[in-house]
Amino acid sequence: MLHSMTTEPEQQIGVGTRDAFQRLWTPHRMAYIQGENKPTGPGAEDGCPFCSIPAKSDEDGLVIARGQSVYAVLNLYPYNGGHLMVVPYRHVADYTDLDAAETAELAEFTKRAMVALRAASGAHGFNIGMNQGAVAGAGIAAHLHQHVVPRWGGDTNFMPVVGHTKVLPQLLADTRKMLADAWPATV
């Protein structure tokens, strides 16, 4: 149907408020916002995903590498492509709860993660850290995990600044395979 030339855009019922493309739709984030797969309590038996991941295949659990005390796994809700976490098998909440072997292997796996991310993606730098407790930003405060987030010069473009979102151009399964193939035996 042809319309006469007007300066007013045609109204469409049901499409939401006009916002001049200032909103980006990221429906996959709704699972995180609604708390999908979040533990119901502080115990390992309360649905802790970090306790259930080791029982899955590497592909299904997005596990990159397994050690004696810790494992490396991709973050389901990454800050950047390749964002992974080093997680102790044992369900502990605080860094001071780790024993000496767990602390040493967590540090070793963090180093291996950096080597793998540099080899697989050419990462220029990293944000590495732990959020201890819900008040410090831990999404799953009951089970310790260390984030390893690769960074590149210029990776903070207009998307996170204007769109308040990140664009990840690769499927998590493909990222997992790429990093698992690049994971070093030692550093």
Secondary structure, 3 states (H helix, E strand, C coil): CCCCCCCCCCCCCCCCCCCCCCCCCCHHHHHHHCCCCCCCCCCCCCCCHHHHHHHCCHHHHCEEEECCCEEEEECCCCCCCCCEEEEECCCCCCHHHCCHHHHHHHHHHHHHHHHHHHHHHCCCEEEEECCCCHHHCCCCCCCCCEEEEEECCCCCCHHHHHHCCCCCCCCHHHHHHHHHHHCCCCC
